């Protein structure tokens, strides 16, 4: 009986170690940062003007307005840290209403040009925030689940609609989603 109990403990210990190793591997593959640009000078220079559209929000724990909050955060950070000319977010929101665009994620090339022309913006910025509560969850030391938050920012040429650059960053969501996203936005803007 004692021998059987000891074997169960050893098996449990091995399973826990395998689970920890799996969590480390998942963390390494899920928490990454990448920045790719075709031409950085197109993003910000003295003549450029950037319009940041509301972010698309996917996953649990975030309201629909969260995308507008992140767009505001990115606009402020671009202006304050890089001195970029950024279209005021209220003007962006008004233009989207006038153009009857409800989801900026599904913009056609023509709609993108209309937004750019209306706002006189040379660069359009689109963002996506994913909060993986179920899938992509890792376990912390005390075995509670910790979501992974991924922020993707795409920079598009306002005239052609072509992709100029893309930035992707993932982090563990141990803080509130807004705090994690603020940290990510600050890091991504610093990398410009």
N, C-alpha and C positions, 0 to 999 in steps of 0.2 A: 504494500500500500504506500509506504513512504517512497519507495523507488519510483512508483508510478507518478506520484505527486511531484517528485523532483524532475522527472522527464517532462511533465506538463509545464513546469516552470521554465525549463530550458527551451522548450518549443515556443512558449509564449515570448521569452526573451529574444529568440531568433526572429520571430515574426515582427516584434517591435523594432528590432534593428533594421530589418528589411523595409519596414514601413518608413522609418526615419530616412534611410538611404533613398527610397523612392521620393519622399517629400523634398529632399535636397535636390535631386535631379529635376523634379518638376519645377522647383523654385528657380533653378539655374536656367531652365529653358523658358520660363514664363516671365521672369523679371529681367528685362533687357532694354537697351536703348539703341536706336538706330536713327541716323539722320542722313538723308540722301538729297542732294541738290544738283540740278542740271546747271543752273546759273544763279548763284547767290545774289549777284548784283541786281537781278530782276525783282527780288523780294523787297529790298529796301535800298534806296538811294534818294538823292534830293528830289527827283521828279516822281518817285513812286508814291502811291496812295493805296493803302490797304483797307479792305472791307472784310470784317470778320463776321461770318454768318453764324447763327445759333448752332451749337453742337448737337449732333444726334446722340441720344441717350439710349443705351441698350443695357438691360440687366436690372436687377432689383435694387431697392434701397435708394433710388434717386427719383425726384419728381421730374415732370416734363419741363418745368422752368429751370432745371439744373443746367440744361444746354445753353440757355440765355445767360445764366450766371457765369459759366465757363467762357463764353464768348466775350463777356464784359471783362473778365479776368485777363484773358489773352490780349484784348485790346489795350487795357491799361498797362500791362507788362511790356508790350511792344513799344508803346509810346514812352513810358518812363525809363526803360532800360536801354532801348535802342534809338530813341528819338525819331521813330518812324511816324510819318503822317498817316493817321488812322481815322477812318470815317467814324463819326459818332454812332454808337450802337442804336440810338433812337432813330436815326436816319435809316440805318440798315433795316430795322424792324418795320418802319413805315414803308420803305421801298418793297419789302417782301409782301406786305399787305396789299399795296397798290398793284403789284404784279401778280397777285393771287397765287403766291408760292407758299404752300403750307409745310412742305418738307424739303429743306435745301439739299438733302442727301440725294434726291432724285432729280437734280437739275439737268436739263438738256443743255447742249452747247449753246443753243440759241437763248435759252433762259439765262444762262450764265452771262452771256454778252449783254443781255438787257439789264441785268442787275449791275454789271460793271459800268455800262453807259449811264444808267440812272444815277449811280453814286459817284460817277467820275473816278472810279477806282481802277488802278492798273493791275492790282493783284487781289484775288478773291481767296479768302482762307475758309476752309471747311474743316470741321472737327468731328470726331467720333469718340465717345467715352463708353467703354465696356466695363461692367462690374460683374465679374464672374463669381456669383455666390455659390452655385452648385458645382458646375464643372470648373475645373481650374482652381479648385480650392486646395489650399495646403493646410497642414496641421501645425499649430504652434507647439511650443514645449508642453503646455498644459492641455494639449489635444483639443482645443477649441478651433473651429474652422476660421480661417482668415481669408477673405476674398482677395482676388487679384484685380487691380484696376489698370486698364490699358487705355492710354490716350493716343489717338492718331490725329495728326494735323497735316492737312494737305494744302499746298500753296498752288493756285492755278493762275495762269496768265488770263487777265480779264478780257483781252481782245480775242485770243484764239481758243481759250478753254483748255489749253495744254497744261499738263502737270509740270510745274517748275521744281517742286520739292516736296518731300514728305518726311515727317518726323514721327517716330513711334517710341513710346516709353511705357513700361509696365512696372508696377510696384505692388507690394503687399499692402492691403488696405487695413492696417492696424489702427490708423487714425480714421477720422470721419472722411467720407469720400471727397468732400470739398477741400479738406486740408491736404489730402494726398494729391488731388488734382492741381492745387496751387503749387505744391512742391515740384510736380512734373512740369507744369507750364513754365515756372521760373528756370528750371534746368534746360528745357528745350529752347527758350528764348536766349539764354546765355550761350547756347551752342550755335546760334545763328551767326 
